[in-house]
Each structure stands twice: as C-alpha cells, then as structure tokens.
Amino acid sequence: MSFTSGAHGRLTRLDGFGTDPGSLSADIYIPENFPPNGPLVVVLHGSTQSAESYDLGSGWSTLADECGIALLFPGQRKSNNALGSFNWFKSGDIHRGRGEPLSVRQMIAKVVDDHAIDPSRIFVTGMSSGGAMTSVMLATYPEVFAGGAIIAGLPYRSAGNLVEALVRMKGYGGPSDRTLDALVRDASEFTGRWPTISVWHGDNDKTVDSSNADSIVRQWQRLHDVEGPPTRVEEVDGFPHRVWCDDAGQPVIEEYVITDMGHGTPISAEGAEGLGEAGKYMLEVGISSTRHIARFWGLTK
C-alpha cells in the first residue's frame, strides 16, 4: 500500500498521491465494513483545525463505520497558510489543474484506485475555508463529484486576494447574480449533470456572514435550472430548511439556516443518532449536519 500509519487518531496518512502542487497533506479512513464499489466523502477542515480535530468534532468516521463510507481528509500546512486555512482566494489555488485543487484531485484518484471506490459516488464537504475550498473543488472538477456540502463557506471566485476575501467574509461586495453561475461554468469544460449542493450556515455567524450562503444558492440555481422560490420549505429538527427540486422532482439544492448559531459546523452529539464532539467551531445545536448531509447524498442506511 502507499500509505503509512501515524499518530493521527483514527486516520491513516496517505502518501505518494501525485505531484502535489498545493503541498497539502492527506489522511484517510477506510472502515472495516467498506463494501466493494463503495462511496467516498472528501472532508475539508476549517482554519486552525486539522483533519483529526475536524473528524472528532463532526463524527464523520463514526458515520463511516455505520454506513460503510470511505473518507479522505486533505490537510493544509502552516507553511502554506499561517492559520492552516485552505487558500480558496489565491489565484494559484482556485483553478483546475493547479495548486490545491489539483492536489486534492490527485488524492482522490489515489484513493479511488487503492480502494475500488465507485466513481459515481464521490462527494465533498468542508467548513469555513474548507467550505470555500469545497466551492472551488465543485467548480473546477464538477465531473468528479456527485454532490457537495458547503458549511459556513463562500461562493466560488467571490474573492481573488486576501483583502477581497476578508471583505467578502463580512458580506460586502462580491460577484453579481448575473455572473455567479458563469464563474462556475468557466472553471471547466463540463457539460454533464452538475453536483447537488447542500448549504449550511448560522444566522449569527460573525466570521463569515450568512449572506454568503444565499450567494452560494444563487450561484448554483442557474446551473441546475431551478431559479426562483424553493420547491418546499419546512423545518428539520427545529431549523428552517429550503429545497429546490429539478423537473423530475429530485432535490438538487438544499439550504439549512441554523438559528442563533455562530461560525462553525452544526453537530448533535447526544442521543441514539448522536455524532461528533463539541469544540472550537464544532457547535452543539441539536442537529447533525454530518448525518443530514449523508442522508441528502443517499449514503445512510
């Protein structure tokens, strides 16, 4: 095998996955019950976090044990970003075939080959800078992913440098609605079925303003041809949930607004379906984004 064990909690280091132009690290988790031709979820941590801490907080590897899901955790290095953030705003790291997106794509290819992953069931999720990098991955490699989940993140190409990134995080400026979808279309030559999108944001987020969640939804509405009001509006575990369905009645975009929540990943660690552990940016609010995202993707039993 091309990976070696290390002191990474439940995770195992992945080495030898390619040229790695973004100079990222990679860890994986393959549960014992992983079936042939099973699914893969790529999980991108937030600023000041690690793959291990995000897994502990979100509970992804626990859910992987339940449902037979392979996991890939790309990791940022402090030498690339002092806060350990993915560089979702840097010109060298937001384009197909370059930088951090290509590194993640190379990791995925390695895991697919090593573990007989179903190439039609590859998904990506992330929080904060990881959420913004999830937007980058979905735009630059849409043919790779069946779906993506963006938590406390930002739209693709909403910023092109650090100053713009800080302004966009506060909810100011950004691409117009007329250009949001074009930025994704122009990121590749993709002509197939676009990935489904799950968007999560706290309405009291002081780090990344919740207006960014609305922008993400609008960025993908035109791509999925579901402009206008949502197909249905409901409450799930006490929180507003909006869903847009295509002409066949299949959900293609969903949005959760977590009332009174700040910046972080929503978790529910208690009860029979509890997952994860509360901590910095891992917020106990009574709803597990991990479990609901996996259900949206059809991965739960």
Summary of the structure (lengths in Angstrom):
residues: 301
radius of gyration: 17.4
end to end distance: 29.7
largest distance: 49.2
contacts: 1099
relative contact order: 0.14
helix: 29%
strand: 22%
